[in-house]
Amino acid sequence: MNVFEAIQNRYSVRRYQPRPVEEPKLLRLLEAARLAPSASNRQEWRFIVVRDPQTRQALMRAAKHQPFVAEAPVILVCCAVTDNHVMSCGQLCYPIDVAIAIEHIALQAVTEGLGTCWIGAFHEDQVKEMLHIPKAVRVVELLLVGYPADAAVTKHRLPLEAIVMYDRWAG
Ligand SMILES: Cc1cc2nc3c(=O)[nH]c(=O)nc-3n(C[C@H](O)[C@H](O)[C@H](O)COP(=O)(O)O)c2cc1C
């Protein structure tokens, strides 16, 4: 499977099989994150691998009780050890850098036969407290990982002509 096929096949998996994720596969996902680019190679990302069923239940509650959160056999708690560095373009580095690493994981997961779902609807304070995450560290996203028990649906996306302009802002 090439990268474009992985992009085409990725979707947000919201039903998971109980089957565990094999260690070599999990390590390749984490390696895909480690190889991601980051602003000035800052590598602010940190990942907590959560497999313990009780902790996953607690994360589900912190994620606004989205039930499928606890179904995923692995939850990656995607954090940033950050000094809130802002690039000269005015953008914060860490959310961008962590997001790139997360999508590396999501695409590698597709090639491994795994599914993922980004979870941004969660209470950061609750996640930090339960996992003993230091105050200064930010929790950017949760990423669910596991074998899908559902199937992809049609992607609803804007057409290219609605999102791409050439040479100048148009419209
Ligand atoms: C930053 C981010 C946060 C998201 N948070 C959630 C979430 O909390 N719950 C959920 O079910 N899906 C969440 N999603 C998944 C999106 O709803 C999904 O990517 C989008 O609807 C497109 O569908 P697809 O991923 O299947 O292509 C999130 C996605 C992103 C990128």
Ligand as a Chemical Component Dictionary entry (heavy atoms), coordinates in Angstrom:
data_LIG
# 
_chem_comp.id                   LIG 
_chem_comp.type                 NON-POLYMER 
_chem_comp.pdbx_formal_charge   0 
_chem_comp.three_letter_code    LIG 
# 
loop_
_chem_comp_atom.comp_id 
_chem_comp_atom.atom_id 
_chem_comp_atom.alt_atom_id 
_chem_comp_atom.type_symbol 
_chem_comp_atom.charge 
_chem_comp_atom.model_Cartn_x 
_chem_comp_atom.model_Cartn_y 
_chem_comp_atom.model_Cartn_z 
_chem_comp_atom.pdbx_ordinal 
LIG C1  C1  C 0 -8.440  17.344 15.673 1  
LIG C2  C2  C 0 -9.529  16.306 15.543 2  
LIG C3  C3  C 0 -10.363 16.041 16.617 3  
LIG C4  C4  C 0 -11.369 15.067 16.503 4  
LIG N1  N1  N 0 -12.126 14.731 17.600 5  
LIG C5  C5  C 0 -13.063 13.760 17.496 6  
LIG C6  C6  C 0 -13.808 13.347 18.638 7  
LIG O1  O1  O 0 -13.644 13.824 19.756 8  
LIG N2  N2  N 0 -14.734 12.372 18.455 9  
LIG C7  C7  C 0 -14.950 11.755 17.251 10 
LIG O2  O2  O 0 -15.791 10.866 17.170 11 
LIG N3  N3  N 0 -14.237 12.121 16.157 12 
LIG C8  C8  C 0 -13.304 13.098 16.246 13 
LIG N4  N4  N 0 -12.550 13.452 15.147 14 
LIG C9  C9  C 0 -12.782 12.770 13.859 15 
LIG C10 C10 C 0 -13.476 13.673 12.844 16 
LIG O3  O3  O 0 -14.828 13.798 13.183 17 
LIG C11 C11 C 0 -13.274 13.062 11.445 18 
LIG O4  O4  O 0 -11.908 13.031 11.141 19 
LIG C12 C12 C 0 -14.004 13.804 10.349 20 
LIG O5  O5  O 0 -15.409 13.766 10.560 21 
LIG C13 C13 C 0 -13.716 13.219 8.963  22 
LIG O6  O6  O 0 -14.054 11.847 8.925  23 
LIG P1  P1  P 0 -12.976 10.707 8.632  24 
LIG O7  O7  O 0 -11.865 10.842 9.655  25 
LIG O8  O8  O 0 -13.712 9.410  8.794  26 
LIG O9  O9  O 0 -12.440 10.913 7.242  27 
LIG C14 C14 C 0 -11.558 14.399 15.258 28 
LIG C15 C15 C 0 -10.689 14.667 14.194 29 
LIG C16 C16 C 0 -9.686  15.595 14.329 30 
LIG C17 C17 C 0 -8.731  15.816 13.165 31 
# 
loop_
_chem_comp_bond.comp_id 
_chem_comp_bond.atom_id_1 
_chem_comp_bond.atom_id_2 
_chem_comp_bond.value_order 
_chem_comp_bond.pdbx_ordinal 
LIG C1  C2  SING 1  
LIG C2  C3  SING 2  
LIG C2  C16 DOUB 3  
LIG C3  C4  DOUB 4  
LIG C4  N1  SING 5  
LIG C4  C14 SING 6  
LIG N1  C5  DOUB 7  
LIG C5  C6  SING 8  
LIG C5  C8  SING 9  
LIG C6  O1  DOUB 10 
LIG C6  N2  SING 11 
LIG N2  C7  SING 12 
LIG C7  O2  DOUB 13 
LIG C7  N3  SING 14 
LIG N3  C8  DOUB 15 
LIG C8  N4  SING 16 
LIG N4  C9  SING 17 
LIG N4  C14 SING 18 
LIG C9  C10 SING 19 
LIG C10 O3  SING 20 
LIG C10 C11 SING 21 
LIG C11 O4  SING 22 
LIG C11 C12 SING 23 
LIG C12 O5  SING 24 
LIG C12 C13 SING 25 
LIG C13 O6  SING 26 
LIG O6  P1  SING 27 
LIG P1  O7  DOUB 28 
LIG P1  O8  SING 29 
LIG P1  O9  SING 30 
LIG C14 C15 DOUB 31 
LIG C15 C16 SING 32 
LIG C16 C17 SING 33 
# 
